[in-house]
Amino acid sequence: MLVLLVAAALIAPLARAHLAPFHPGMYGFGGVTGSINYNTDDVVHPLYQLSKDQWWFHHYNNVDEFPPADGDFMELPAGGSFQVEIASNRGETSFSFKGKFATDWPDGKNYPDDYNVETCITSPNMHTQNQSRAAGTAFAISYTSDIKKVTPDNLAVFTVRYHTPWKRITNYDVPADMPACPEGGCICAWGWVPNGCGQPNMYHLPYRCKVTGAKSTTPVGTPKPPVWCENNPGACTKGPKQMIYWNQADGNNIQVDGYDAAGDRKSPAYNAKCGFPDGAQNDIFTGKASTSSPSGSPSSGSSSSGSSNSFTNSGSDSNKPVAAGRKKVVTPASSSNSSSPSPSASVEPPACKKRSARRADRRAIHEALAGHRRRSPHTL
């Protein structure tokens, strides 16, 4: 009981703190002192007019130097979604004190679902007047396990959630074609640029992450800076996009001036104004697929046509039981450059052969299939 009272006393002064998505896979999850702080708010402080070596991955207070515990990753299910808890303090999430101080809202308090303040909501400090005007937030990914090797040129936005931050529990969608991470995982980042309503700052936080259930091996392309393109989709950056870096002393990748369509000062954000659709960013994949299966995921055995000639449990006709009274014709797999018909193509029945010739044919097919399986083993 004493611990909870002390925790409540520590949390109370932070009612107007800013926000960040808490997850065991984040850097600074336990604070930046070297001992676990269940009330930490080190990650929620905004970044404004700092040099790039200070704002990048929140280095100004050493968040990037406190990695998550060994084995803790933010898992990104390909084609699915993942969940984080946006809060002003770890003590107001389910990750501390068994969720004693957590509510539906980021600051541990309760508000109406249509919460609206004409000037600006400051408790919790969401930099918005209501949910419809919340700017949007995003996660990006870099396919390296070394946080020091992450740069704006290899950190691509892969998911966006419009009208956030808002409630504590927030879900983000993952593109179905996300390839697997290297063995040590990937580095992800969360970003938020508030839509006015207070200091025009930004957020840039690091996470250790990994893609699960990956089937594609087509890589994420090199991201380009987003541009302001409100009501002009043709001017938006196409394909993979960098995160928004704005209003810092250096390292910015976007500049805006004037007013938006609503009559407010322009503020770049993770929404349609800068060409980001809501949800999974499915246009980020470029280049050629890898010839090997992604780490930790099943072999896709895919070809450019989307079909497969490999004998795996893919649900194709080659794996279905054959009805009684019918013969199942099996042909060896062929390379993509072969002109041989696919297993699903119509095949003329062979002419009658002598028994010895038929045995030789069966042996040849058996050897070809055995060789194919050796080349393309199942990866569990």
Beta strands, then each sheet from edge to edge (+ up, - down):
strand 1: 20-22
strand 2: 74-77
strand 3: 81-87
strand 4: 137-142
strand 5: 156-161
strand 6: 169-173
strand 7: 186-192
strand 8: 203-212
strand 9: 279-280
sheet 1: 1+ 3- 6+
sheet 2: 2+ 8+ 7- 4+ 5- 9+
end
